[in-house]
């Protein structure tokens, strides 16, 4: 299915989120200050990342780092992150092999626990968990990804039908060593469209510590400024 939507701005998770959607990609982010989707231009050295070349992404305070990489349905991807001067933590889901055509790149940014603020940082409160879900027909398949605070060794994603997906988290390299990240492929038959995106998105996403305790929660229906009570994820 090919999905095309215009640049929009809407209230997401209690704050404004800006989304730029290129052809064949739909992204929904909760608990982020800004989400940026632009065509992928090039992948290479730190200053050659697509999001830096477009001029749309917040300025990094240190070079972007590949925090996770993998392959879904034979399509390699990389999760790239960096601390920004204005918008806190920025995370990109980047198809590793799509540099030539510029399709499938996505980015979300938000103030986050463990990311140092600068004099230019936005005044929004730090959040403890983020979630972004994207449906790219070709690269990569429908997926969900984000960041969570350091104590979380796993993330539990509860769908609106009651099913639960639990995925491990991974620590980032310096200066992201106090943030953990996650990424997972969703069922192959699941597709988001502008009409069903809200119903497809999870009921909540929780960060769990090694003992299974909820240490971070994001429930879009109750979130205020990107923050939900831990009890909303039980």
N, C-alpha and C positions, 0 to 999 in steps of 0.2 A: 504494500500500500504506500502510495506517495502522499506525504502530508506537506502542505505549504501553508504557513501562517505569517501574518504581518508582525512587525515590531509592536509589542504591546506593553502596557504597564498596568499592574493590578495588585491588589492587596494579597499577600501570601504570608501565612504564618504570623499575622499581626503586624507586618511592615510592608513597605513597598518593595517590589522586586522587579527589576527590569530584565526582559528577556529578548534576545535577538535570535530569530530563528531562520536559518538558511533552508534551502530546499532539502527535502527528505530527512528532516530532523525535527523532533518535537521534544522540548525539555520542560519539565516542571520542577521547580526548586522551592523548598520550604525552609524557613529560618535562615535565609541569606539576605544580605543587604542589596546585593546586585548579582544578577546572573547574566552572563554574556555568551551568546552563541554567534559565531561568525565562521565563514569558510576557512578551512585549514589551508595555510599558505606554505609552510615549510617546517620541517622538523630537523634539528641538528644541534649545534652548539647553543649555549644558554641564551644568547642574544638573537637566535634564529627561530625561537618558538613562535608559532603562528599567532598566539594571543599578544605577543609583544610587537609583532610587525603590523598588526591592524591598527594600533593606536587606541583601541577600545578598552583594553584591560588596564586595571590599576597598576601603577608603577611598583615594581618589586624592590624590596630593601636588600634582598640577597638573590642569587641566581635560582631559577626554578629547578626543582629536584624531581626525578622520577621516584615515586614512593612505592608504586606497585606496577606490575605489568603481567600480562597473561594473554590467553587466546580463547575466544569463544567462537564455536562453529568454524574453526579455521581462520578466524579473523583476529590478528594480534592487536592489542591495545595497551596504552600506558596511562596511568593515573599520575598526573604531574601537579606539584603544589609549590607555593611560595608565600612568604609573608609580604604584604603590600604596605605601602606608605600611608594609604588612606582607608582601605576597606578590610583590613585584617587579613584573614587567611583566604587565599585564592586556590581553587582546585580545578583542574581540567581533566576531562575524559577525552583522550586523544587516540583515534585509530592510528596505529603505528605505521601502516602502509598506505595511508591516503594522502600523503603530502602532495603528490602530483596533481590530484583532482580537487583537493581542497574541500572534501565533504566529511561531515561527521564530527567536527571539533565542537566541544562544549566547555563552558567554564562557569563556576559559581564562586562568589566571594562573600565573606561575612566576618564580623568581629568574633574572635574565638578565644576561649580559655587557653592559656599557654602561648599565645602569640603576642609579642611585645607591641605596645602601642607607640605611636610617634606623635609629635605635635600636630600632625595633619590628620590623625585618625578621626573617624566619625565618632559621634558621642553615643551611638547605640550600645546597649549592654552586651557583654561577652556572652556567647551561647556555648552550650556544651555538646551539641550534636547537630549535624546537618544531614539532609537527604536530598538528592537530586535523582530523578528518573528520566531516562531518555529513550526514545524509540526511533532508531535510525534503520530504515528498511535494509540498507546494504552494509553499513559499517558504523559501529558494531551492532549486534542484535539488541533488543530491548534490555536495558540494564538499570541498575540502581547503585548509587555510590555516594560517599560522603566522608565526614570526619567525626570523631568522637573524642571525649576527654581521655587522658592518659590511663585512668584506672580500668577502662573498659577493655576486656580481652575478647569480647564478642559483641555482635550487634544482632538483635532480634527484630525482624520485620514482620508485622502482622498485617495481612491482607484484609480487605473488607469482607471477604467470605469466611474469615476466621482462621484460615491457614497461616502457618508460621514458617518463616525461613530464617535460620540462624547461620551467620557467617562469621569467620574469625576476623580480627583486626590486626593491623600491622603498624609498627612504629615507623615514623619517618626519620630520615637522617638529620643531622644538624643543619639549620637551626629549628627543625621541626620535630625534634626528639621527644617533645612533651605532648605531641598530638598523635593519635592513632587513626588509621584510615581503613576503609572497607570498600569492596566492590563486588557485585554479584550479577550474574545473568538471570533474568527472569524467564518464566516459561516461554518456549518458542512460539506458542500460539497466542501470546498476549501482545496486543498492539494498542498504543495510545493514539487517540485522535483528539482534535480540538473539542469534539462533542463528549467524549467519555473520559477525558484525562482526570477529572476530579474523582470519578468513581473507581478508576483503575489504581489511583495512588493509594499507598498503605494507610490503614487506620492510625497506626503509630509505629515509630521506630525507637527502640530502646538500646542503650548501652549497658552491658552486663559485666560485672567483675568476675574474677575466677571462681567465686562461690555462687554465682548465678543471681546476685543481687542487682537490682536496677540502680545504676549510678547516673544515668542521663536519659532523658525522655523528650521526645518530640511527637505530640499528638496535634496535627493541624487544626482539629476542631476546637481545641482549647488553648492553643499557643498564644501567648502575648509577648510581642517583641522577640519571637523566635524561641520562647522558653515555655515549657510545660512542667507541671508538677510531676514528680516521680510516680505518684499514685495513678496518673493518667495512663501509664503504660503497664498496668497490672490487670 
